[in-house]
Amino acid sequence: MKNITITMDDAAAEWVRVEAAKRGTSVSRLVGEWLGEKMRQEDAYAQAMREALAFEAWGAASGPYLQRDGMYER
């Protein structure tokens, strides 16, 4: 684990101290958990985006799309 220093305004510092106290943890651990969760969400989003962009439709035609008139012919 790495130790870092962060700068925040007094109101944010007081708020995070109260949040950490409510959860029975330290400010350092709470902020670390939040950043870890944010990182996992970003990674999951990026993975989903890569999968969506790589998606190929099932049964995609090798030729041009069906024309509107041909679609309704019976």
C-alpha positions, 0 to 999 in steps of 0.5 A: 500500500502507498501513502498519499497526501490529498488536499481538500477544503475544510467542509469536505474534510469534516464531512469525510471525517464524520462519514468515516466515524459513522462506518467505524473506519479511518478517513484514509481507509474510507477514501481508499475504498471509494477510490478502489470502487471507482476504479473497478466501476471504470474498468467494468464500464470500459470492458462493457464498452469494448464488448459492445463495440466488438459485437457483431449481430447474429445472422448478419447478412453478407450482402446488402441490407434487405430493401423496404419493398422486399421486406413486405413482399409475401 
